[in-house]
Amino acid sequence: MRNEGKFLVYCIEVYKAAKKLSGKQVISLFANHGVSEYLVDCYEALHTTGEDYIVEEIDLFIEPN
């Protein structure tokens, strides 16, 4: 698995724990909002940040405009 894939799995697990969601719920949420693609595209900028920052970044990304 490439680093981007490992990072995506990590983000799913972090978000799941932070929001107390199931894996299925997180996958659905990410799919509905394009979060997975965003995280992979921004891997270089995000992979060195902390868990709290990643959760906040995902929340901002899926926040309705």
PDBQT receptor file of N, H, CA, C and O in Angstrom, charges set to zero:
ATOM      1  N   MET A   1       0.847  -1.175   0.000  1.00  0.00    +0.000 N 
ATOM      2  CA  MET A   1       0.000   0.000   0.000  1.00  0.00    +0.000 C 
ATOM      3  C   MET A   1       0.893   1.239   0.000  1.00  0.00    +0.000 C 
ATOM      4  O   MET A   1       1.886   1.307   0.724  1.00  0.00    +0.000 OA
ATOM      5  N   ARG A   2       0.524   2.202  -0.816  1.00  0.00    +0.000 N 
ATOM      6  H   ARG A   2      -0.283   2.147  -1.404  1.00  0.00    +0.000 HD
ATOM      7  CA  ARG A   2       1.290   3.448  -0.890  1.00  0.00    +0.000 C 
ATOM      8  C   ARG A   2       1.074   4.281   0.366  1.00  0.00    +0.000 C 
ATOM      9  O   ARG A   2       0.117   4.075   1.111  1.00  0.00    +0.000 OA
ATOM     10  N   ASN A   3       1.974   5.214   0.580  1.00  0.00    +0.000 N 
ATOM     11  H   ASN A   3       2.751   5.382  -0.026  1.00  0.00    +0.000 HD
ATOM     12  CA  ASN A   3       1.884   6.073   1.763  1.00  0.00    +0.000 C 
ATOM     13  C   ASN A   3       0.563   6.823   1.831  1.00  0.00    +0.000 C 
ATOM     14  O   ASN A   3       0.000   7.003   2.911  1.00  0.00    +0.000 OA
ATOM     15  N   GLU A   4       0.065   7.266   0.668  1.00  0.00    +0.000 N 
ATOM     16  H   GLU A   4       0.523   7.120  -0.209  1.00  0.00    +0.000 HD
ATOM     17  CA  GLU A   4      -1.197   7.998   0.638  1.00  0.00    +0.000 C 
ATOM     18  C   GLU A   4      -2.348   7.105   1.119  1.00  0.00    +0.000 C 
ATOM     19  O   GLU A   4      -3.238   7.570   1.831  1.00  0.00    +0.000 OA
ATOM     20  N   GLY A   5      -2.329   5.850   0.740  1.00  0.00    +0.000 N 
ATOM     21  H   GLY A   5      -1.606   5.472   0.162  1.00  0.00    +0.000 HD
ATOM     22  CA  GLY A   5      -3.349   4.905   1.178  1.00  0.00    +0.000 C 
ATOM     23  C   GLY A   5      -3.290   4.662   2.673  1.00  0.00    +0.000 C 
ATOM     24  O   GLY A   5      -4.322   4.607   3.343  1.00  0.00    +0.000 OA
ATOM     25  N   LYS A   6      -2.092   4.517   3.190  1.00  0.00    +0.000 N 
ATOM     26  H   LYS A   6      -1.254   4.561   2.646  1.00  0.00    +0.000 HD
ATOM     27  CA  LYS A   6      -1.922   4.334   4.632  1.00  0.00    +0.000 C 
ATOM     28  C   LYS A   6      -2.398   5.572   5.387  1.00  0.00    +0.000 C 
ATOM     29  O   LYS A   6      -3.014   5.466   6.447  1.00  0.00    +0.000 OA
ATOM     30  N   PHE A   7      -2.109   6.733   4.834  1.00  0.00    +0.000 N 
ATOM     31  H   PHE A   7      -1.608   6.818   3.972  1.00  0.00    +0.000 HD
ATOM     32  CA  PHE A   7      -2.541   7.985   5.456  1.00  0.00    +0.000 C 
ATOM     33  C   PHE A   7      -4.065   8.081   5.465  1.00  0.00    +0.000 C 
ATOM     34  O   PHE A   7      -4.651   8.517   6.456  1.00  0.00    +0.000 OA
ATOM     35  N   LEU A   8      -4.699   7.683   4.387  1.00  0.00    +0.000 N 
ATOM     36  H   LEU A   8      -4.222   7.329   3.583  1.00  0.00    +0.000 HD
ATOM     37  CA  LEU A   8      -6.156   7.719   4.312  1.00  0.00    +0.000 C 
ATOM     38  C   LEU A   8      -6.779   6.806   5.367  1.00  0.00    +0.000 C 
ATOM     39  O   LEU A   8      -7.741   7.189   6.033  1.00  0.00    +0.000 OA
ATOM     40  N   VAL A   9      -6.236   5.614   5.517  1.00  0.00    +0.000 N 
ATOM     41  H   VAL A   9      -5.455   5.303   4.976  1.00  0.00    +0.000 HD
ATOM     42  CA  VAL A   9      -6.729   4.689   6.551  1.00  0.00    +0.000 C 
ATOM     43  C   VAL A   9      -6.543   5.312   7.934  1.00  0.00    +0.000 C 
ATOM     44  O   VAL A   9      -7.433   5.242   8.782  1.00  0.00    +0.000 OA
ATOM     45  N   TYR A  10      -5.397   5.912   8.148  1.00  0.00    +0.000 N 
ATOM     46  H   TYR A  10      -4.674   5.970   7.460  1.00  0.00    +0.000 HD
ATOM     47  CA  TYR A  10      -5.122   6.591   9.420  1.00  0.00    +0.000 C 
ATOM     48  C   TYR A  10      -6.160   7.688   9.687  1.00  0.00    +0.000 C 
ATOM     49  O   TYR A  10      -6.685   7.794  10.795  1.00  0.00    +0.000 OA
ATOM     50  N   CYS A  11      -6.450   8.497   8.674  1.00  0.00    +0.000 N 
ATOM     51  H   CYS A  11      -6.023   8.412   7.773  1.00  0.00    +0.000 HD
ATOM     52  CA  CYS A  11      -7.417   9.589   8.819  1.00  0.00    +0.000 C 
ATOM     53  C   CYS A  11      -8.810   9.054   9.117  1.00  0.00    +0.000 C 
ATOM     54  O   CYS A  11      -9.533   9.624   9.934  1.00  0.00    +0.000 OA
ATOM     55  N   ILE A  12      -9.183   7.982   8.473  1.00  0.00    +0.000 N 
ATOM     56  H   ILE A  12      -8.596   7.519   7.809  1.00  0.00    +0.000 HD
ATOM     57  CA  ILE A  12     -10.487   7.363   8.734  1.00  0.00    +0.000 C 
ATOM     58  C   ILE A  12     -10.566   6.930  10.197  1.00  0.00    +0.000 C 
ATOM     59  O   ILE A  12     -11.562   7.194  10.870  1.00  0.00    +0.000 OA
ATOM     60  N   GLU A  13      -9.536   6.277  10.680  1.00  0.00    +0.000 N 
ATOM     61  H   GLU A  13      -8.727   6.062  10.133  1.00  0.00    +0.000 HD
ATOM     62  CA  GLU A  13      -9.519   5.806  12.070  1.00  0.00    +0.000 C 
ATOM     63  C   GLU A  13      -9.531   6.967  13.065  1.00  0.00    +0.000 C 
ATOM     64  O   GLU A  13     -10.227   6.910  14.079  1.00  0.00    +0.000 OA
ATOM     65  N   VAL A  14      -8.771   8.004  12.779  1.00  0.00    +0.000 N 
ATOM     66  H   VAL A  14      -8.206   8.050  11.955  1.00  0.00    +0.000 HD
ATOM     67  CA  VAL A  14      -8.720   9.176  13.654  1.00  0.00    +0.000 C 
ATOM     68  C   VAL A  14     -10.079   9.856  13.694  1.00  0.00    +0.000 C 
ATOM     69  O   VAL A  14     -10.575  10.198  14.768  1.00  0.00    +0.000 OA
ATOM     70  N   TYR A  15     -10.681  10.051  12.532  1.00  0.00    +0.000 N 
ATOM     71  H   TYR A  15     -10.278   9.772  11.660  1.00  0.00    +0.000 HD
ATOM     72  CA  TYR A  15     -11.976  10.719  12.465  1.00  0.00    +0.000 C 
ATOM     73  C   TYR A  15     -13.059   9.871  13.140  1.00  0.00    +0.000 C 
ATOM     74  O   TYR A  15     -13.919  10.394  13.850  1.00  0.00    +0.000 OA
ATOM     75  N   LYS A  16     -13.006   8.585  12.913  1.00  0.00    +0.000 N 
ATOM     76  H   LYS A  16     -12.308   8.160  12.337  1.00  0.00    +0.000 HD
ATOM     77  CA  LYS A  16     -13.958   7.654  13.518  1.00  0.00    +0.000 C 
ATOM     78  C   LYS A  16     -13.917   7.764  15.046  1.00  0.00    +0.000 C 
ATOM     79  O   LYS A  16     -14.961   7.860  15.691  1.00  0.00    +0.000 OA
ATOM     80  N   ALA A  17     -12.738   7.752  15.609  1.00  0.00    +0.000 N 
ATOM     81  H   ALA A  17     -11.890   7.675  15.085  1.00  0.00    +0.000 HD
ATOM     82  CA  ALA A  17     -12.583   7.835  17.058  1.00  0.00    +0.000 C 
ATOM     83  C   ALA A  17     -13.009   9.205  17.592  1.00  0.00    +0.000 C 
ATOM     84  O   ALA A  17     -13.676   9.292  18.623  1.00  0.00    +0.000 OA
ATOM     85  N   ALA A  18     -12.626  10.259  16.896  1.00  0.00    +0.000 N 
ATOM     86  H   ALA A  18     -12.084  10.187  16.058  1.00  0.00    +0.000 HD
ATOM     87  CA  ALA A  18     -12.933  11.609  17.358  1.00  0.00    +0.000 C 
ATOM     88  C   ALA A  18     -14.430  11.887  17.359  1.00  0.00    +0.000 C 
ATOM     89  O   ALA A  18     -14.937  12.579  18.241  1.00  0.00    +0.000 OA
ATOM     90  N   LYS A  19     -15.130  11.351  16.378  1.00  0.00    +0.000 N 
ATOM     91  H   LYS A  19     -14.719  10.788  15.661  1.00  0.00    +0.000 HD
ATOM     92  CA  LYS A  19     -16.558  11.630  16.230  1.00  0.00    +0.000 C 
ATOM     93  C   LYS A  19     -17.442  10.501  16.749  1.00  0.00    +0.000 C 
ATOM     94  O   LYS A  19     -18.669  10.584  16.697  1.00  0.00    +0.000 OA
ATOM     95  N   LYS A  20     -16.809   9.453  17.247  1.00  0.00    +0.000 N 
ATOM     96  H   LYS A  20     -15.812   9.386  17.290  1.00  0.00    +0.000 HD
ATOM     97  CA  LYS A  20     -17.542   8.280  17.770  1.00  0.00    +0.000 C 
ATOM     98  C   LYS A  20     -18.515   7.719  16.730  1.00  0.00    +0.000 C 
ATOM     99  O   LYS A  20     -19.689   7.478  17.013  1.00  0.00    +0.000 OA
ATOM    100  N   LEU A  21     -17.992   7.522  15.528  1.00  0.00    +0.000 N 
ATOM    101  H   LEU A  21     -17.039   7.718  15.298  1.00  0.00    +0.000 HD
ATOM    102  CA  LEU A  21     -18.754   6.966  14.411  1.00  0.00    +0.000 C 
ATOM    103  C   LEU A  21     -18.247   5.568  14.099  1.00  0.00    +0.000 C 
ATOM    104  O   LEU A  21     -17.154   5.184  14.516  1.00  0.00    +0.000 OA
ATOM    105  N   SER A  22     -19.043   4.817  13.368  1.00  0.00    +0.000 N 
ATOM    106  H   SER A  22     -19.931   5.129  13.029  1.00  0.00    +0.000 HD
ATOM    107  CA  SER A  22     -18.578   3.514  12.885  1.00  0.00    +0.000 C 
ATOM    108  C   SER A  22     -17.731   3.732  11.628  1.00  0.00    +0.000 C 
ATOM    109  O   SER A  22     -17.776   4.792  11.004  1.00  0.00    +0.000 OA
ATOM    110  N   GLY A  23     -16.979   2.728  11.286  1.00  0.00    +0.000 N 
ATOM    111  H   GLY A  23     -16.943   1.867  11.793  1.00  0.00    +0.000 HD
ATOM    112  CA  GLY A  23     -16.195   2.800  10.062  1.00  0.00    +0.000 C 
ATOM    113  C   GLY A  23     -17.087   2.991   8.850  1.00  0.00    +0.000 C 
ATOM    114  O   GLY A  23     -16.751   3.739   7.932  1.00  0.00    +0.000 OA
ATOM    115  N   LYS A  24     -18.212   2.319   8.850  1.00  0.00    +0.000 N 
ATOM    116  H   LYS A  24     -18.486   1.711   9.595  1.00  0.00    +0.000 HD
ATOM    117  CA  LYS A  24     -19.171   2.422   7.744  1.00  0.00    +0.000 C 
ATOM    118  C   LYS A  24     -19.704   3.852   7.622  1.00  0.00    +0.000 C 
ATOM    119  O   LYS A  24     -19.864   4.361   6.513  1.00  0.00    +0.000 OA
ATOM    120  N   GLN A  25     -19.975   4.492   8.740  1.00  0.00    +0.000 N 
ATOM    121  H   GLN A  25     -19.845   4.079   9.641  1.00  0.00    +0.000 HD
ATOM    122  CA  GLN A  25     -20.462   5.871   8.720  1.00  0.00    +0.000 C 
ATOM    123  C   GLN A  25     -19.409   6.827   8.171  1.00  0.00    +0.000 C 
ATOM    124  O   GLN A  25     -19.726   7.723   7.390  1.00  0.00    +0.000 OA
ATOM    125  N   VAL A  26     -18.170   6.638   8.575  1.00  0.00    +0.000 N 
ATOM    126  H   VAL A  26     -17.912   5.909   9.210  1.00  0.00    +0.000 HD
ATOM    127  CA  VAL A  26     -17.094   7.509   8.105  1.00  0.00    +0.000 C 
ATOM    128  C   VAL A  26     -16.864   7.312   6.612  1.00  0.00    +0.000 C 
ATOM    129  O   VAL A  26     -16.704   8.288   5.878  1.00  0.00    +0.000 OA
ATOM    130  N   ILE A  27     -16.846   6.076   6.160  1.00  0.00    +0.000 N 
ATOM    131  H   ILE A  27     -16.976   5.284   6.756  1.00  0.00    +0.000 HD
ATOM    132  CA  ILE A  27     -16.657   5.802   4.727  1.00  0.00    +0.000 C 
ATOM    133  C   ILE A  27     -17.767   6.462   3.923  1.00  0.00    +0.000 C 
ATOM    134  O   ILE A  27     -17.501   7.059   2.881  1.00  0.00    +0.000 OA
ATOM    135  N   SER A  28     -18.998   6.364   4.387  1.00  0.00    +0.000 N 
ATOM    136  H   SER A  28     -19.214   5.878   5.234  1.00  0.00    +0.000 HD
ATOM    137  CA  SER A  28     -20.127   6.976   3.699  1.00  0.00    +0.000 C 
ATOM    138  C   SER A  28     -19.996   8.497   3.673  1.00  0.00    +0.000 C 
ATOM    139  O   SER A  28     -20.204   9.124   2.634  1.00  0.00    +0.000 OA
ATOM    140  N   LEU A  29     -19.656   9.083   4.806  1.00  0.00    +0.000 N 
ATOM    141  H   LEU A  29     -19.488   8.574   5.650  1.00  0.00    +0.000 HD
ATOM    142  CA  LEU A  29     -19.471  10.522   4.897  1.00  0.00    +0.000 C 
ATOM    143  C   LEU A  29     -18.367  10.996   3.960  1.00  0.00    +0.000 C 
ATOM    144  O   LEU A  29     -18.537  11.969   3.226  1.00  0.00    +0.000 OA
ATOM    145  N   PHE A  30     -17.237  10.301   3.993  1.00  0.00    +0.000 N 
ATOM    146  H   PHE A  30     -17.099   9.510   4.590  1.00  0.00    +0.000 HD
ATOM    147  CA  PHE A  30     -16.117  10.663   3.130  1.00  0.00    +0.000 C 
ATOM    148  C   PHE A  30     -16.500  10.540   1.657  1.00  0.00    +0.000 C 
ATOM    149  O   PHE A  30     -16.135  11.395   0.851  1.00  0.00    +0.000 OA
ATOM    150  N   ALA A  31     -17.225   9.494   1.302  1.00  0.00    +0.000 N 
ATOM    151  H   ALA A  31     -17.522   8.799   1.958  1.00  0.00    +0.000 HD
ATOM    152  CA  ALA A  31     -17.630   9.288  -0.095  1.00  0.00    +0.000 C 
ATOM    153  C   ALA A  31     -18.597  10.376  -0.548  1.00  0.00    +0.000 C 
ATOM    154  O   ALA A  31     -18.488  10.872  -1.670  1.00  0.00    +0.000 OA
ATOM    155  N   ASN A  32     -19.531  10.747   0.303  1.00  0.00    +0.000 N 
ATOM    156  H   ASN A  32     -19.619  10.345   1.214  1.00  0.00    +0.000 HD
ATOM    157  CA  ASN A  32     -20.532  11.753  -0.058  1.00  0.00    +0.000 C 
ATOM    158  C   ASN A  32     -19.947  13.145  -0.243  1.00  0.00    +0.000 C 
ATOM    159  O   ASN A  32     -20.514  13.971  -0.958  1.00  0.00    +0.000 OA
ATOM    160  N   HIS A  33     -18.811  13.406   0.403  1.00  0.00    +0.000 N 
ATOM    161  H   HIS A  33     -18.350  12.734   0.984  1.00  0.00    +0.000 HD
ATOM    162  CA  HIS A  33     -18.218  14.741   0.361  1.00  0.00    +0.000 C 
ATOM    163  C   HIS A  33     -16.871  14.806  -0.360  1.00  0.00    +0.000 C 
ATOM    164  O   HIS A  33     -16.266  15.875  -0.430  1.00  0.00    +0.000 OA
ATOM    165  N   GLY A  34     -16.404  13.704  -0.885  1.00  0.00    +0.000 N 
ATOM    166  H   GLY A  34     -16.896  12.836  -0.828  1.00  0.00    +0.000 HD
ATOM    167  CA  GLY A  34     -15.121  13.704  -1.588  1.00  0.00    +0.000 C 
ATOM    168  C   GLY A  34     -13.913  13.875  -0.686  1.00  0.00    +0.000 C 
ATOM    169  O   GLY A  34     -12.862  14.347  -1.121  1.00  0.00    +0.000 OA
ATOM    170  N   VAL A  35     -14.068  13.491   0.568  1.00  0.00    +0.000 N 
ATOM    171  H   VAL A  35     -14.921  13.108   0.921  1.00  0.00    +0.000 HD
ATOM    172  CA  VAL A  35     -12.997  13.684   1.547  1.00  0.00    +0.000 C 
ATOM    173  C   VAL A  35     -11.775  12.822   1.234  1.00  0.00    +0.000 C 
ATOM    174  O   VAL A  35     -10.641  13.284   1.370  1.00  0.00    +0.000 OA
ATOM    175  N   SER A  36     -11.993  11.596   0.823  1.00  0.00    +0.000 N 
ATOM    176  H   SER A  36     -12.913  11.222   0.713  1.00  0.00    +0.000 HD
ATOM    177  CA  SER A  36     -10.861  10.695   0.545  1.00  0.00    +0.000 C 
ATOM    178  C   SER A  36      -9.959  11.275  -0.533  1.00  0.00    +0.000 C 
ATOM    179  O   SER A  36      -8.736  11.273  -0.390  1.00  0.00    +0.000 OA
ATOM    180  N   GLU A  37     -10.554  11.769  -1.607  1.00  0.00    +0.000 N 
ATOM    181  H   GLU A  37     -11.548  11.770  -1.723  1.00  0.00    +0.000 HD
ATOM    182  CA  GLU A  37      -9.776  12.362  -2.694  1.00  0.00    +0.000 C 
ATOM    183  C   GLU A  37      -9.014  13.590  -2.200  1.00  0.00    +0.000 C 
ATOM    184  O   GLU A  37      -7.854  13.798  -2.553  1.00  0.00    +0.000 OA
ATOM    185  N   TYR A  38      -9.681  14.393  -1.383  1.00  0.00    +0.000 N 
ATOM    186  H   TYR A  38     -10.624  14.224  -1.096  1.00  0.00    +0.000 HD
ATOM    187  CA  TYR A  38      -9.043  15.589  -0.827  1.00  0.00    +0.000 C 
ATOM    188  C   TYR A  38      -7.833  15.213   0.026  1.00  0.00    +0.000 C 
ATOM    189  O   TYR A  38      -6.765  15.812  -0.102  1.00  0.00    +0.000 OA
ATOM    190  N   LEU A  39      -8.005  14.228   0.888  1.00  0.00    +0.000 N 
ATOM    191  H   LEU A  39      -8.872  13.742   0.992  1.00  0.00    +0.000 HD
ATOM    192  CA  LEU A  39      -6.905  13.825   1.764  1.00  0.00    +0.000 C 
ATOM    193  C   LEU A  39      -5.728  13.272   0.975  1.00  0.00    +0.000 C 
ATOM    194  O   LEU A  39      -4.575  13.563   1.294  1.00  0.00    +0.000 OA
ATOM    195  N   VAL A  40      -6.005  12.481  -0.046  1.00  0.00    +0.000 N 
ATOM    196  H   VAL A  40      -6.942  12.245  -0.305  1.00  0.00    +0.000 HD
ATOM    197  CA  VAL A  40      -4.927  11.928  -0.878  1.00  0.00    +0.000 C 
ATOM    198  C   VAL A  40      -4.242  13.052  -1.651  1.00  0.00    +0.000 C 
ATOM    199  O   VAL A  40      -3.015  13.091  -1.738  1.00  0.00    +0.000 OA
ATOM    200  N   ASP A  41      -5.035  13.964  -2.213  1.00  0.00    +0.000 N 
ATOM    201  H   ASP A  41      -6.032  13.933  -2.142  1.00  0.00    +0.000 HD
ATOM    202  CA  ASP A  41      -4.459  15.081  -2.969  1.00  0.00    +0.000 C 
ATOM    203  C   ASP A  41      -3.596  15.985  -2.098  1.00  0.00    +0.000 C 
ATOM    204  O   ASP A  41      -2.611  16.553  -2.571  1.00  0.00    +0.000 OA
ATOM    205  N   CYS A  42      -3.961  16.118  -0.833  1.00  0.00    +0.000 N 
ATOM    206  H   CYS A  42      -4.761  15.657  -0.449  1.00  0.00    +0.000 HD
ATOM    207  CA  CYS A  42      -3.239  17.005   0.083  1.00  0.00    +0.000 C 
ATOM    208  C   CYS A  42      -2.301  16.251   1.023  1.00  0.00    +0.000 C 
ATOM    209  O   CYS A  42      -1.881  16.781   2.051  1.00  0.00    +0.000 OA
ATOM    210  N   TYR A  43      -1.983  15.027   0.665  1.00  0.00    +0.000 N 
ATOM    211  H   TYR A  43      -2.324  14.597  -0.170  1.00  0.00    +0.000 HD
ATOM    212  CA  TYR A  43      -1.141  14.173   1.511  1.00  0.00    +0.000 C 
ATOM    213  C   TYR A  43       0.138  14.890   1.953  1.00  0.00    +0.000 C 
ATOM    214  O   TYR A  43       0.471  14.883   3.138  1.00  0.00    +0.000 OA
ATOM    215  N   GLU A  44       0.846  15.500   1.021  1.00  0.00    +0.000 N 
ATOM    216  H   GLU A  44       0.575  15.505   0.059  1.00  0.00    +0.000 HD
ATOM    217  CA  GLU A  44       2.135  16.130   1.344  1.00  0.00    +0.000 C 
ATOM    218  C   GLU A  44       1.989  17.202   2.418  1.00  0.00    +0.000 C 
ATOM    219  O   GLU A  44       2.856  17.335   3.281  1.00  0.00    +0.000 OA
ATOM    220  N   ALA A  45       0.914  17.956   2.373  1.00  0.00    +0.000 N 
ATOM    221  H   ALA A  45       0.209  17.848   1.672  1.00  0.00    +0.000 HD
ATOM    222  CA  ALA A  45       0.715  19.031   3.345  1.00  0.00    +0.000 C 
ATOM    223  C   ALA A  45       0.154  18.529   4.672  1.00  0.00    +0.000 C 
ATOM    224  O   ALA A  45       0.420  19.119   5.718  1.00  0.00    +0.000 OA
ATOM    225  N   LEU A  46      -0.613  17.452   4.638  1.00  0.00    +0.000 N 
ATOM    226  H   LEU A  46      -0.829  16.972   3.787  1.00  0.00    +0.000 HD
ATOM    227  CA  LEU A  46      -1.328  17.016   5.832  1.00  0.00    +0.000 C 
ATOM    228  C   LEU A  46      -0.669  15.894   6.626  1.00  0.00    +0.000 C 
ATOM    229  O   LEU A  46      -0.939  15.750   7.818  1.00  0.00    +0.000 OA
ATOM    230  N   HIS A  47       0.185  15.101   5.996  1.00  0.00    +0.000 N 
ATOM    231  H   HIS A  47       0.404  15.218   5.027  1.00  0.00    +0.000 HD
ATOM    232  CA  HIS A  47       0.650  13.896   6.687  1.00  0.00    +0.000 C 
ATOM    233  C   HIS A  47       1.559  14.166   7.882  1.00  0.00    +0.000 C 
ATOM    234  O   HIS A  47       1.824  13.264   8.676  1.00  0.00    +0.000 OA
ATOM    235  N   THR A  48       2.030  15.379   8.011  1.00  0.00    +0.000 N 
ATOM    236  H   THR A  48       1.815  16.112   7.366  1.00  0.00    +0.000 HD
ATOM    237  CA  THR A  48       2.893  15.699   9.154  1.00  0.00    +0.000 C 
ATOM    238  C   THR A  48       2.144  16.445  10.249  1.00  0.00    +0.000 C 
ATOM    239  O   THR A  48       2.742  16.840  11.250  1.00  0.00    +0.000 OA
ATOM    240  N   THR A  49       0.836  16.643  10.068  1.00  0.00    +0.000 N 
ATOM    241  H   THR A  49       0.350  16.322   9.256  1.00  0.00    +0.000 HD
ATOM    242  CA  THR A  49       0.055  17.364  11.071  1.00  0.00    +0.000 C 
ATOM    243  C   THR A  49      -0.468  16.389  12.132  1.00  0.00    +0.000 C 
ATOM    244  O   THR A  49      -0.372  15.172  11.978  1.00  0.00    +0.000 OA
ATOM    245  N   GLY A  50      -1.003  16.932  13.174  1.00  0.00    +0.000 N 
ATOM    246  H   GLY A  50      -1.081  17.921  13.299  1.00  0.00    +0.000 HD
ATOM    247  CA  GLY A  50      -1.510  16.105  14.261  1.00  0.00    +0.000 C 
ATOM    248  C   GLY A  50      -2.956  15.681  14.055  1.00  0.00    +0.000 C 
ATOM    249  O   GLY A  50      -3.637  16.154  13.145  1.00  0.00    +0.000 OA
ATOM    250  N   GLU A  51      -3.401  14.795  14.901  1.00  0.00    +0.000 N 
ATOM    251  H   GLU A  51      -2.847  14.410  15.640  1.00  0.00    +0.000 HD
ATOM    252  CA  GLU A  51      -4.756  14.250  14.804  1.00  0.00    +0.000 C 
ATOM    253  C   GLU A  51      -5.822  15.333  14.912  1.00  0.00    +0.000 C 
ATOM    254  O   GLU A  51      -6.776  15.338  14.136  1.00  0.00    +0.000 OA
ATOM    255  N   ASP A  52      -5.673  16.242  15.856  1.00  0.00    +0.000 N 
ATOM    256  H   ASP A  52      -4.897  16.238  16.487  1.00  0.00    +0.000 HD
ATOM    257  CA  ASP A  52      -6.671  17.303  16.028  1.00  0.00    +0.000 C 
ATOM    258  C   ASP A  52      -6.775  18.165  14.780  1.00  0.00    +0.000 C 
ATOM    259  O   ASP A  52      -7.872  18.549  14.373  1.00  0.00    +0.000 OA
ATOM    260  N   TYR A  53      -5.652  18.462  14.184  1.00  0.00    +0.000 N 
ATOM    261  H   TYR A  53      -4.761  18.150  14.515  1.00  0.00    +0.000 HD
ATOM    262  CA  TYR A  53      -5.653  19.277  12.970  1.00  0.00    +0.000 C 
ATOM    263  C   TYR A  53      -6.352  18.544  11.828  1.00  0.00    +0.000 C 
ATOM    264  O   TYR A  53      -7.115  19.150  11.076  1.00  0.00    +0.000 OA
ATOM    265  N   ILE A  54      -6.102  17.272  11.699  1.00  0.00    +0.000 N 
ATOM    266  H   ILE A  54      -5.482  16.779  12.310  1.00  0.00    +0.000 HD
ATOM    267  CA  ILE A  54      -6.726  16.479  10.633  1.00  0.00    +0.000 C 
ATOM    268  C   ILE A  54      -8.249  16.447  10.811  1.00  0.00    +0.000 C 
ATOM    269  O   ILE A  54      -8.988  16.623   9.843  1.00  0.00    +0.000 OA
ATOM    270  N   VAL A  55      -8.711  16.226  12.022  1.00  0.00    +0.000 N 
ATOM    271  H   VAL A  55      -8.111  16.083  12.809  1.00  0.00    +0.000 HD
ATOM    272  CA  VAL A  55     -10.159  16.201  12.284  1.00  0.00    +0.000 C 
ATOM    273  C   VAL A  55     -10.764  17.568  11.954  1.00  0.00    +0.000 C 
ATOM    274  O   VAL A  55     -11.812  17.645  11.313  1.00  0.00    +0.000 OA
ATOM    275  N   GLU A  56     -10.115  18.632  12.384  1.00  0.00    +0.000 N 
ATOM    276  H   GLU A  56      -9.263  18.570  12.905  1.00  0.00    +0.000 HD
ATOM    277  CA  GLU A  56     -10.605  19.978  12.101  1.00  0.00    +0.000 C 
ATOM    278  C   GLU A  56     -10.619  20.258  10.593  1.00  0.00    +0.000 C 
ATOM    279  O   GLU A  56     -11.564  20.854  10.077  1.00  0.00    +0.000 OA
ATOM    280  N   GLU A  57      -9.593  19.837   9.912  1.00  0.00    +0.000 N 
ATOM    281  H   GLU A  57      -8.825  19.353  10.331  1.00  0.00    +0.000 HD
ATOM    282  CA  GLU A  57      -9.499  20.037   8.459  1.00  0.00    +0.000 C 
ATOM    283  C   GLU A  57     -10.630  19.291   7.739  1.00  0.00    +0.000 C 
ATOM    284  O   GLU A  57     -11.234  19.831   6.812  1.00  0.00    +0.000 OA
ATOM    285  N   ILE A  58     -10.913  18.079   8.153  1.00  0.00    +0.000 N 
ATOM    286  H   ILE A  58     -10.423  17.640   8.906  1.00  0.00    +0.000 HD
ATOM    287  CA  ILE A  58     -12.011  17.307   7.551  1.00  0.00    +0.000 C 
ATOM    288  C   ILE A  58     -13.344  17.994   7.837  1.00  0.00    +0.000 C 
ATOM    289  O   ILE A  58     -14.180  18.122   6.942  1.00  0.00    +0.000 OA
ATOM    290  N   ASP A  59     -13.545  18.435   9.073  1.00  0.00    +0.000 N 
ATOM    291  H   ASP A  59     -12.865  18.331   9.800  1.00  0.00    +0.000 HD
ATOM    292  CA  ASP A  59     -14.783  19.143   9.411  1.00  0.00    +0.000 C 
ATOM    293  C   ASP A  59     -14.967  20.386   8.553  1.00  0.00    +0.000 C 
ATOM    294  O   ASP A  59     -16.064  20.642   8.059  1.00  0.00    +0.000 OA
ATOM    295  N   LEU A  60     -13.906  21.154   8.374  1.00  0.00    +0.000 N 
ATOM    296  H   LEU A  60     -13.014  20.945   8.775  1.00  0.00    +0.000 HD
ATOM    297  CA  LEU A  60     -13.988  22.353   7.529  1.00  0.00    +0.000 C 
ATOM    298  C   LEU A  60     -14.285  21.997   6.080  1.00  0.00    +0.000 C 
ATOM    299  O   LEU A  60     -15.020  22.713   5.401  1.00  0.00    +0.000 OA
ATOM    300  N   PHE A  61     -13.721  20.902   5.609  1.00  0.00    +0.000 N 
ATOM    301  H   PHE A  61     -13.124  20.320   6.161  1.00  0.00    +0.000 HD
ATOM    302  CA  PHE A  61     -13.922  20.492   4.220  1.00  0.00    +0.000 C 
ATOM    303  C   PHE A  61     -15.372  20.077   3.971  1.00  0.00    +0.000 C 
ATOM    304  O   PHE A  61     -15.923  20.375   2.911  1.00  0.00    +0.000 OA
ATOM    305  N   ILE A  62     -15.987  19.403   4.920  1.00  0.00    +0.000 N 
ATOM    306  H   ILE A  62     -15.539  19.161   5.781  1.00  0.00    +0.000 HD
ATOM    307  CA  ILE A  62     -17.353  18.908   4.694  1.00  0.00    +0.000 C 
ATOM    308  C   ILE A  62     -18.418  19.911   5.163  1.00  0.00    +0.000 C 
ATOM    309  O   ILE A  62     -19.609  19.704   4.930  1.00  0.00    +0.000 OA
ATOM    310  N   GLU A  63     -17.997  20.976   5.811  1.00  0.00    +0.000 N 
ATOM    311  H   GLU A  63     -17.029  21.144   6.000  1.00  0.00    +0.000 HD
ATOM    312  CA  GLU A  63     -18.933  21.979   6.301  1.00  0.00    +0.000 C 
ATOM    313  C   GLU A  63     -19.717  22.584   5.136  1.00  0.00    +0.000 C 
ATOM    314  O   GLU A  63     -19.138  22.966   4.119  1.00  0.00    +0.000 OA
ATOM    315  N   PRO A  64     -21.034  22.666   5.294  1.00  0.00    +0.000 N 
ATOM    316  CA  PRO A  64     -21.833  23.273   4.220  1.00  0.00    +0.000 C 
ATOM    317  C   PRO A  64     -21.451  24.738   4.017  1.00  0.00    +0.000 C 
ATOM    318  O   PRO A  64     -21.171  25.466   4.969  1.00  0.00    +0.000 OA
ATOM    319  N   ASN A  65     -21.449  25.135   2.777  1.00  0.00    +0.000 N 
ATOM    320  H   ASN A  65     -21.677  24.544   2.004  1.00  0.00    +0.000 HD
ATOM    321  CA  ASN A  65     -21.076  26.539   2.459  1.00  0.00    +0.000 C 
ATOM    322  C   ASN A  65     -22.217  27.483   2.710  1.00  0.00    +0.000 C 
ATOM    323  O   ASN A  65     -22.079  28.688   2.498  1.00  0.00    +0.000 OA
TER     324      ASN A  65
